[in-house]
Amino acid sequence: MTLAEVTGNAVLVRLVAELFDERHSPISAKISSRFESTRTWKAALAEHEAVLAAIEARDPIAAQAAMRAHLRASTLRWVGA
């Protein structure tokens, strides 16, 4: 949320907020109970850390690549599982 807010883009902030809120829906809870595990949470954490490291390094290309990698991996964990 902080990254979305820093952009000053209200649409992006709303989108990210909706995504976070959706994680608490009954459908998401059912999916997460089936597909989330300690392994998937560790992977997601490592992906987030890669995004943060790129931002801290002020490397927008690396940050973009890390975020895209995270979104692809998240999709595989949730949809492709």
Rosetta blueprint (number, residue, H / E / L):
1 M L
2 T H
3 L H
4 A H
5 E H
6 V H
7 T H
8 G L
9 N L
10 A H
11 V H
12 L H
13 V H
14 R H
15 L H
16 V H
17 A H
18 E H
19 L H
20 F H
21 D H
22 E H
23 R L
24 H L
25 S L
26 P H
27 I H
28 S H
29 A H
30 K H
31 I H
32 S H
33 S H
34 R H
35 F H
36 E L
37 S L
38 T H
39 R H
40 T H
41 W H
42 K H
43 A H
44 A H
45 L H
46 A H
47 E H
48 H H
49 E H
50 A H
51 V H
52 L H
53 A H
54 A H
55 I H
56 E H
57 A L
58 R L
59 D L
60 P H
61 I H
62 A H
63 A H
64 Q H
65 A H
66 A H
67 M H
68 R H
69 A H
70 H H
71 L H
72 R H
73 A H
74 S H
75 T H
76 L H
77 R H
78 W H
79 V L
80 G L
81 A L
